[in-house]
Amino acid sequence: MLQIEFRDSYRVDLEELLTEDGDMSDLVEEATKLFRKNPDDTRLDSHPLRRR
């Protein structure tokens, strides 16, 4: 299973999002589980990241 490292800025943004819309919690958790299992899962509607 893929290891995900969350940055502090992600945690702050997530907290703000969940404060505005608590129903998003389940969606965020499900997307995180899918990403850990398979980052290329088509249900994620993800895009390639650019490296610096």
PQR file with spaces between the fields and no chain letter, atoms N, CA, C, O and H, PARSE charges and radii, in Angstrom:
ATOM       1  N    MET     1       0.845   -1.176    0.000 -0.4000 1.5000
ATOM       2  CA   MET     1       0.000    0.000    0.000 -0.0000 2.0000
ATOM       3  C    MET     1       0.892    1.241    0.000  0.5500 1.7000
ATOM       4  O    MET     1       1.950    1.256    0.628 -0.5500 1.4000
ATOM       5  N    LEU     2       0.464    2.248   -0.691 -0.4000 1.5000
ATOM       6  CA   LEU     2       1.220    3.485   -0.852 -0.0000 2.0000
ATOM       7  C    LEU     2       1.221    4.312    0.432  0.5500 1.7000
ATOM       8  O    LEU     2       0.188    4.457    1.085 -0.5500 1.4000
ATOM       9  H    LEU     2      -0.396    2.235   -1.202  0.4000 1.0000
ATOM      10  N    GLN     3       2.370    4.845    0.785 -0.4000 1.5000
ATOM      11  CA   GLN     3       2.505    5.734    1.945 -0.0000 2.0000
ATOM      12  C    GLN     3       2.282    7.171    1.473  0.5500 1.7000
ATOM      13  O    GLN     3       2.928    7.614    0.523 -0.5500 1.4000
ATOM      14  H    GLN     3       3.209    4.727    0.254  0.4000 1.0000
ATOM      15  N    ILE     4       1.389    7.891    2.117 -0.4000 1.5000
ATOM      16  CA   ILE     4       1.101    9.277    1.756 -0.0000 2.0000
ATOM      17  C    ILE     4       1.608   10.183    2.870  0.5500 1.7000
ATOM      18  O    ILE     4       1.328    9.952    4.047 -0.5500 1.4000
ATOM      19  H    ILE     4       0.865    7.530    2.888  0.4000 1.0000
ATOM      20  N    GLU     5       2.352   11.211    2.490 -0.4000 1.5000
ATOM      21  CA   GLU     5       2.851   12.184    3.462 -0.0000 2.0000
ATOM      22  C    GLU     5       2.035   13.468    3.302  0.5500 1.7000
ATOM      23  O    GLU     5       2.106   14.129    2.266 -0.5500 1.4000
ATOM      24  H    GLU     5       2.579   11.398    1.534  0.4000 1.0000
ATOM      25  N    PHE     6       1.268   13.812    4.324 -0.4000 1.5000
ATOM      26  CA   PHE     6       0.445   15.015    4.285 -0.0000 2.0000
ATOM      27  C    PHE     6       1.232   16.191    4.850  0.5500 1.7000
ATOM      28  O    PHE     6       1.811   16.096    5.932 -0.5500 1.4000
ATOM      29  H    PHE     6       1.210   13.275    5.166  0.4000 1.0000
ATOM      30  N    ARG     7       1.249   17.277    4.128 -0.4000 1.5000
ATOM      31  CA   ARG     7       1.925   18.490    4.593 -0.0000 2.0000
ATOM      32  C    ARG     7       0.984   19.280    5.496  0.5500 1.7000
ATOM      33  O    ARG     7      -0.230   19.080    5.476 -0.5500 1.4000
ATOM      34  H    ARG     7       0.778   17.354    3.249  0.4000 1.0000
ATOM      35  N    ASP     8       1.564   20.179    6.286 -0.4000 1.5000
ATOM      36  CA   ASP     8       0.758   20.995    7.197 -0.0000 2.0000
ATOM      37  C    ASP     8      -0.265   21.833    6.443  0.5500 1.7000
ATOM      38  O    ASP     8      -1.386   22.015    6.919 -0.5500 1.4000
ATOM      39  H    ASP     8       2.550   20.341    6.302  0.4000 1.0000
ATOM      40  N    SER     9       0.106   22.343    5.276 -0.4000 1.5000
ATOM      41  CA   SER     9      -0.826   23.169    4.504 -0.0000 2.0000
ATOM      42  C    SER     9      -2.039   22.348    4.071  0.5500 1.7000
ATOM      43  O    SER     9      -3.151   22.872    4.006 -0.5500 1.4000
ATOM      44  H    SER     9       1.017   22.194    4.890  0.4000 1.0000
ATOM      45  N    TYR    10      -1.829   21.062    3.774 -0.4000 1.5000
ATOM      46  CA   TYR    10      -2.947   20.182    3.414 -0.0000 2.0000
ATOM      47  C    TYR    10      -3.887   20.031    4.604  0.5500 1.7000
ATOM      48  O    TYR    10      -5.107   20.114    4.463 -0.5500 1.4000
ATOM      49  H    TYR    10      -0.926   20.636    3.827  0.4000 1.0000
ATOM      50  N    ARG    11      -3.308   19.811    5.761 -0.4000 1.5000
ATOM      51  CA   ARG    11      -4.131   19.620    6.957 -0.0000 2.0000
ATOM      52  C    ARG    11      -4.962   20.870    7.275  0.5500 1.7000
ATOM      53  O    ARG    11      -6.123   20.758    7.669 -0.5500 1.4000
ATOM      54  H    ARG    11      -2.317   19.744    5.875  0.4000 1.0000
ATOM      55  N    VAL    12      -4.374   22.047    7.105 -0.4000 1.5000
ATOM      56  CA   VAL    12      -5.097   23.299    7.350 -0.0000 2.0000
ATOM      57  C    VAL    12      -6.231   23.448    6.338  0.5500 1.7000
ATOM      58  O    VAL    12      -7.358   23.779    6.708 -0.5500 1.4000
ATOM      59  H    VAL    12      -3.431   22.137    6.785  0.4000 1.0000
ATOM      60  N    ASP    13      -5.930   23.204    5.059 -0.4000 1.5000
ATOM      61  CA   ASP    13      -6.957   23.310    4.019 -0.0000 2.0000
ATOM      62  C    ASP    13      -8.077   22.300    4.239  0.5500 1.7000
ATOM      63  O    ASP    13      -9.251   22.620    4.053 -0.5500 1.4000
ATOM      64  H    ASP    13      -5.015   22.935    4.759  0.4000 1.0000
ATOM      65  N    LEU    14      -7.719   21.084    4.635 -0.4000 1.5000
ATOM      66  CA   LEU    14      -8.724   20.055    4.889 -0.0000 2.0000
ATOM      67  C    LEU    14      -9.619   20.454    6.054  0.5500 1.7000
ATOM      68  O    LEU    14     -10.837   20.285    5.993 -0.5500 1.4000
ATOM      69  H    LEU    14      -6.765   20.824    4.787  0.4000 1.0000
ATOM      70  N    GLU    15      -9.022   20.980    7.106 -0.4000 1.5000
ATOM      71  CA   GLU    15      -9.811   21.406    8.264 -0.0000 2.0000
ATOM      72  C    GLU    15     -10.797   22.511    7.878  0.5500 1.7000
ATOM      73  O    GLU    15     -11.948   22.498    8.313 -0.5500 1.4000
ATOM      74  H    GLU    15      -8.033   21.118    7.156  0.4000 1.0000
ATOM      75  N    GLU    16     -10.348   23.459    7.068 -0.4000 1.5000
ATOM      76  CA   GLU    16     -11.234   24.532    6.607 -0.0000 2.0000
ATOM      77  C    GLU    16     -12.368   23.971    5.756  0.5500 1.7000
ATOM      78  O    GLU    16     -13.521   24.374    5.907 -0.5500 1.4000
ATOM      79  H    GLU    16      -9.413   23.469    6.715  0.4000 1.0000
ATOM      80  N    LEU    17     -12.040   23.044    4.864 -0.4000 1.5000
ATOM      81  CA   LEU    17     -13.049   22.437    4.004 -0.0000 2.0000
ATOM      82  C    LEU    17     -14.102   21.704    4.825  0.5500 1.7000
ATOM      83  O    LEU    17     -15.299   21.843    4.576 -0.5500 1.4000
ATOM      84  H    LEU    17     -11.103   22.717    4.741  0.4000 1.0000
ATOM      85  N    LEU    18     -13.655   20.930    5.795 -0.4000 1.5000
ATOM      86  CA   LEU    18     -14.588   20.163    6.613 -0.0000 2.0000
ATOM      87  C    LEU    18     -15.407   21.054    7.535  0.5500 1.7000
ATOM      88  O    LEU    18     -16.522   20.695    7.913 -0.5500 1.4000
ATOM      89  H    LEU    18     -12.682   20.817    5.997  0.4000 1.0000
ATOM      90  N    THR    19     -14.866   22.212    7.902 -0.4000 1.5000
ATOM      91  CA   THR    19     -15.630   23.169    8.700 -0.0000 2.0000
ATOM      92  C    THR    19     -16.776   23.740    7.873  0.5500 1.7000
ATOM      93  O    THR    19     -17.885   23.926    8.373 -0.5500 1.4000
ATOM      94  H    THR    19     -13.960   22.503    7.595  0.4000 1.0000
ATOM      95  N    GLU    20     -16.494   24.015    6.601 -0.4000 1.5000
ATOM      96  CA   GLU    20     -17.515   24.558    5.707 -0.0000 2.0000
ATOM      97  C    GLU    20     -18.540   23.504    5.310  0.5500 1.7000
ATOM      98  O    GLU    20     -19.733   23.796    5.225 -0.5500 1.4000
ATOM      99  H    GLU    20     -15.593   23.863    6.195  0.4000 1.0000
ATOM     100  N    ASP    21     -18.079   22.276    5.068 -0.4000 1.5000
ATOM     101  CA   ASP    21     -18.965   21.213    4.587 -0.0000 2.0000
ATOM     102  C    ASP    21     -18.536   19.890    5.210  0.5500 1.7000
ATOM     103  O    ASP    21     -17.673   19.197    4.672 -0.5500 1.4000
ATOM     104  H    ASP    21     -17.110   22.039    5.138  0.4000 1.0000
ATOM     105  N    GLY    22     -19.134   19.543    6.332 -0.4000 1.5000
ATOM     106  CA   GLY    22     -18.776   18.329    7.054 -0.0000 2.0000
ATOM     107  C    GLY    22     -19.048   17.050    6.290  0.5500 1.7000
ATOM     108  O    GLY    22     -18.455   16.014    6.588 -0.5500 1.4000
ATOM     109  H    GLY    22     -19.836   20.106    6.769  0.4000 1.0000
ATOM     110  N    ASP    23     -19.941   17.107    5.300 -0.4000 1.5000
ATOM     111  CA   ASP    23     -20.258   15.925    4.506 -0.0000 2.0000
ATOM     112  C    ASP    23     -19.095   15.496    3.618  0.5500 1.7000
ATOM     113  O    ASP    23     -19.082   14.372    3.117 -0.5500 1.4000
ATOM     114  H    ASP    23     -20.423   17.949    5.058  0.4000 1.0000
ATOM     115  N    MET    24     -18.129   16.371    3.420 -0.4000 1.5000
ATOM     116  CA   MET    24     -16.982   16.068    2.568 -0.0000 2.0000
ATOM     117  C    MET    24     -16.039   15.058    3.220  0.5500 1.7000
ATOM     118  O    MET    24     -15.207   14.465    2.534 -0.5500 1.4000
ATOM     119  H    MET    24     -18.139   17.284    3.827  0.4000 1.0000
ATOM     120  N    SER    25     -16.153   14.858    4.505 -0.4000 1.5000
ATOM     121  CA   SER    25     -15.254   13.967    5.228 -0.0000 2.0000
ATOM     122  C    SER    25     -15.242   12.565    4.629  0.5500 1.7000
ATOM     123  O    SER    25     -14.175   11.990    4.410 -0.5500 1.4000
ATOM     124  H    SER    25     -16.829   15.340    5.063  0.4000 1.0000
ATOM     125  N    ASP    26     -16.421   12.016    4.365 -0.4000 1.5000
ATOM     126  CA   ASP    26     -16.506   10.672    3.794 -0.0000 2.0000
ATOM     127  C    ASP    26     -15.893   10.621    2.404  0.5500 1.7000
ATOM     128  O    ASP    26     -15.219    9.651    2.059 -0.5500 1.4000
ATOM     129  H    ASP    26     -17.288   12.482    4.543  0.4000 1.0000
ATOM     130  N    LEU    27     -16.119   11.657    1.601 -0.4000 1.5000
ATOM     131  CA   LEU    27     -15.568   11.696    0.248 -0.0000 2.0000
ATOM     132  C    LEU    27     -14.041   11.770    0.271  0.5500 1.7000
ATOM     133  O    LEU    27     -13.370   11.093   -0.508 -0.5500 1.4000
ATOM     134  H    LEU    27     -16.667   12.446    1.881  0.4000 1.0000
ATOM     135  N    VAL    28     -13.504   12.584    1.157 -0.4000 1.5000
ATOM     136  CA   VAL    28     -12.050   12.720    1.265 -0.0000 2.0000
ATOM     137  C    VAL    28     -11.437   11.399    1.721  0.5500 1.7000
ATOM     138  O    VAL    28     -10.416   10.969    1.184 -0.5500 1.4000
ATOM     139  H    VAL    28     -14.049   13.134    1.790  0.4000 1.0000
ATOM     140  N    GLU    29     -12.045   10.766    2.693 -0.4000 1.5000
ATOM     141  CA   GLU    29     -11.516    9.493    3.192 -0.0000 2.0000
ATOM     142  C    GLU    29     -11.565    8.412    2.110  0.5500 1.7000
ATOM     143  O    GLU    29     -10.611    7.650    1.954 -0.5500 1.4000
ATOM     144  H    GLU    29     -12.875   11.115    3.129  0.4000 1.0000
ATOM     145  N    GLU    30     -12.661    8.341    1.368 -0.4000 1.5000
ATOM     146  CA   GLU    30     -12.786    7.350    0.296 -0.0000 2.0000
ATOM     147  C    GLU    30     -11.755    7.594   -0.804  0.5500 1.7000
ATOM     148  O    GLU    30     -11.140    6.649   -1.297 -0.5500 1.4000
ATOM     149  H    GLU    30     -13.436    8.959    1.494  0.4000 1.0000
ATOM     150  N    ALA    31     -11.562    8.847   -1.188 -0.4000 1.5000
ATOM     151  CA   ALA    31     -10.574    9.171   -2.219 -0.0000 2.0000
ATOM     152  C    ALA    31      -9.162    8.824   -1.749  0.5500 1.7000
ATOM     153  O    ALA    31      -8.346    8.342   -2.535 -0.5500 1.4000
ATOM     154  H    ALA    31     -12.061    9.615   -0.787  0.4000 1.0000
ATOM     155  N    THR    32      -8.876    9.064   -0.488 -0.4000 1.5000
ATOM     156  CA   THR    32      -7.563    8.735    0.061 -0.0000 2.0000
ATOM     157  C    THR    32      -7.332    7.227    0.040  0.5500 1.7000
ATOM     158  O    THR    32      -6.242    6.772   -0.306 -0.5500 1.4000
ATOM     159  H    THR    32      -9.539    9.455    0.150  0.4000 1.0000
ATOM     160  N    LYS    33      -8.343    6.454    0.406 -0.4000 1.5000
ATOM     161  CA   LYS    33      -8.222    4.992    0.373 -0.0000 2.0000
ATOM     162  C    LYS    33      -7.983    4.500   -1.053  0.5500 1.7000
ATOM     163  O    LYS    33      -7.124    3.650   -1.287 -0.5500 1.4000
ATOM     164  H    LYS    33      -9.229    6.823    0.687  0.4000 1.0000
ATOM     165  N    LEU    34      -8.750    5.040   -2.005 -0.4000 1.5000
ATOM     166  CA   LEU    34      -8.569    4.648   -3.405 -0.0000 2.0000
ATOM     167  C    LEU    34      -7.167    4.984   -3.889  0.5500 1.7000
ATOM     168  O    LEU    34      -6.535    4.178   -4.572 -0.5500 1.4000
ATOM     169  H    LEU    34      -9.448    5.731   -1.815  0.4000 1.0000
ATOM     170  N    PHE    35      -6.678    6.169   -3.540 -0.4000 1.5000
ATOM     171  CA   PHE    35      -5.352    6.600   -3.973 -0.0000 2.0000
ATOM     172  C    PHE    35      -4.261    5.707   -3.391  0.5500 1.7000
ATOM     173  O    PHE    35      -3.299    5.367   -4.079 -0.5500 1.4000
ATOM     174  H    PHE    35      -7.192    6.824   -2.986  0.4000 1.0000
ATOM     175  N    ARG    36      -4.410    5.330   -2.132 -0.4000 1.5000
ATOM     176  CA   ARG    36      -3.404    4.461   -1.506 -0.0000 2.0000
ATOM     177  C    ARG    36      -3.348    3.101   -2.196  0.5500 1.7000
ATOM     178  O    ARG    36      -2.269    2.537   -2.379 -0.5500 1.4000
ATOM     179  H    ARG    36      -5.192    5.607   -1.572  0.4000 1.0000
ATOM     180  N    LYS    37      -4.508    2.581   -2.575 -0.4000 1.5000
ATOM     181  CA   LYS    37      -4.550    1.281   -3.247 -0.0000 2.0000
ATOM     182  C    LYS    37      -4.024    1.370   -4.671  0.5500 1.7000
ATOM     183  O    LYS    37      -3.261    0.512   -5.115 -0.5500 1.4000
ATOM     184  H    LYS    37      -5.384    3.039   -2.426  0.4000 1.0000
ATOM     185  N    ASN    38      -4.441    2.425   -5.394 -0.4000 1.5000
ATOM     186  CA   ASN    38      -4.059    2.563   -6.795 -0.0000 2.0000
ATOM     187  C    ASN    38      -4.109    4.037   -7.188  0.5500 1.7000
ATOM     188  O    ASN    38      -5.193    4.558   -7.445 -0.5500 1.4000
ATOM     189  H    ASN    38      -5.061    3.122   -5.034  0.4000 1.0000
ATOM     190  N    PRO    39      -2.975    4.716   -7.240 -0.5600 1.5000
ATOM     191  CA   PRO    39      -2.952    6.140   -7.594  0.2800 2.0000
ATOM     192  C    PRO    39      -3.514    6.432   -8.986  0.5500 1.7000
ATOM     193  O    PRO    39      -3.899    7.566   -9.270 -0.5500 1.4000
ATOM     194  N    ASP    40      -3.565    5.421   -9.856 -0.4000 1.5000
ATOM     195  CA   ASP    40      -4.075    5.611  -11.215 -0.0000 2.0000
ATOM     196  C    ASP    40      -5.544    5.237  -11.356  0.5500 1.7000
ATOM     197  O    ASP    40      -6.050    5.157  -12.475 -0.5500 1.4000
ATOM     198  H    ASP    40      -3.252    4.499   -9.625  0.4000 1.0000
ATOM     199  N    ASP    41      -6.232    5.009  -10.257 -0.4000 1.5000
ATOM     200  CA   ASP    41      -7.647    4.636  -10.303 -0.0000 2.0000
ATOM     201  C    ASP    41      -8.439    5.715  -11.038  0.5500 1.7000
ATOM     202  O    ASP    41      -8.336    6.896  -10.708 -0.5500 1.4000
ATOM     203  H    ASP    41      -5.822    5.074   -9.348  0.4000 1.0000
ATOM     204  N    THR    42      -9.223    5.314  -12.027 -0.4000 1.5000
ATOM     205  CA   THR    42      -9.963    6.278  -12.853 -0.0000 2.0000
ATOM     206  C    THR    42     -11.072    6.983  -12.078  0.5500 1.7000
ATOM     207  O    THR    42     -11.527    8.048  -12.494 -0.5500 1.4000
ATOM     208  H    THR    42      -9.306    4.354  -12.296  0.4000 1.0000
ATOM     209  N    ARG    43     -11.506    6.421  -10.984 -0.4000 1.5000
ATOM     210  CA   ARG    43     -12.557    7.062  -10.185 -0.0000 2.0000
ATOM     211  C    ARG    43     -12.058    8.314   -9.471  0.5500 1.7000
ATOM     212  O    ARG    43     -12.858    9.112   -8.983 -0.5500 1.4000
ATOM     213  H    ARG    43     -11.136    5.555  -10.646  0.4000 1.0000
ATOM     214  N    LEU    44     -10.745    8.488   -9.407 -0.4000 1.5000
ATOM     215  CA   LEU    44     -10.168    9.638   -8.715 -0.0000 2.0000
ATOM     216  C    LEU    44     -10.177   10.901   -9.562  0.5500 1.7000
ATOM     217  O    LEU    44     -10.101   12.007   -9.025 -0.5500 1.4000
ATOM     218  H    LEU    44     -10.095    7.839   -9.803  0.4000 1.0000
ATOM     219  N    ASP    45     -10.269   10.753  -10.867 -0.4000 1.5000
ATOM     220  CA   ASP    45     -10.211   11.907  -11.774 -0.0000 2.0000
ATOM     221  C    ASP    45      -8.969   12.741  -11.456  0.5500 1.7000
ATOM     222  O    ASP    45      -9.035   13.965  -11.335 -0.5500 1.4000
ATOM     223  H    ASP    45     -10.331    9.855  -11.303  0.4000 1.0000
ATOM     224  N    SER    46      -7.837   12.046  -11.325 -0.4000 1.5000
ATOM     225  CA   SER    46      -6.583   12.720  -10.982 -0.0000 2.0000
ATOM     226  C    SER    46      -5.845   13.157  -12.240  0.5500 1.7000
ATOM     227  O    SER    46      -6.233   12.817  -13.357 -0.5500 1.4000
ATOM     228  H    SER    46      -7.783   11.053  -11.424  0.4000 1.0000
ATOM     229  N    HIS    47      -4.801   13.896  -12.040 -0.4000 1.5000
ATOM     230  CA   HIS    47      -3.994   14.407  -13.137 -0.0000 2.0000
ATOM     231  C    HIS    47      -2.530   14.216  -12.777  0.5500 1.7000
ATOM     232  O    HIS    47      -2.193   14.115  -11.598 -0.5500 1.4000
ATOM     233  H    HIS    47      -4.485   14.172  -11.132  0.4000 1.0000
ATOM     234  N    PRO    48      -1.658   14.166  -13.774 -0.5600 1.5000
ATOM     235  CA   PRO    48      -0.233   14.004  -13.465  0.2800 2.0000
ATOM     236  C    PRO    48       0.318   15.255  -12.776  0.5500 1.7000
ATOM     237  O    PRO    48      -0.021   16.382  -13.136 -0.5500 1.4000
ATOM     238  N    LEU    49       1.150   15.035  -11.809 -0.4000 1.5000
ATOM     239  CA   LEU    49       1.782   16.149  -11.101 -0.0000 2.0000
ATOM     240  C    LEU    49       3.089   16.497  -11.792  0.5500 1.7000
ATOM     241  O    LEU    49       3.771   15.623  -12.327 -0.5500 1.4000
ATOM     242  H    LEU    49       1.426   14.119  -11.517  0.4000 1.0000
ATOM     243  N    ARG    50       3.427   17.755  -11.779 -0.4000 1.5000
ATOM     244  CA   ARG    50       4.701   18.190  -12.348 -0.0000 2.0000
ATOM     245  C    ARG    50       5.715   18.310  -11.232  0.5500 1.7000
ATOM     246  O    ARG    50       5.421   18.846  -10.164 -0.5500 1.4000
ATOM     247  H    ARG    50       2.873   18.465  -11.344  0.4000 1.0000
ATOM     248  N    ARG    51       6.904   17.810  -11.485 -0.4000 1.5000
ATOM     249  CA   ARG    51       7.972   17.923  -10.492 -0.0000 2.0000
ATOM     250  C    ARG    51       8.726   19.215  -10.709  0.5500 1.7000
ATOM     251  O    ARG    51       8.834   19.708  -11.831 -0.5500 1.4000
ATOM     252  H    ARG    51       7.142   17.375  -12.353  0.4000 1.0000
ATOM     253  N    ARG    52       9.238   19.750   -9.636 -0.4000 1.5000
ATOM     254  CA   ARG    52      10.008   20.992   -9.724 -0.0000 2.0000
ATOM     255  C    ARG    52      11.426   20.685  -10.049  0.5500 1.7000
ATOM     256  O    ARG    52      12.244   21.597  -10.168 -0.5500 1.4000
ATOM     257  H    ARG    52       9.151   19.350   -8.724  0.4000 1.0000
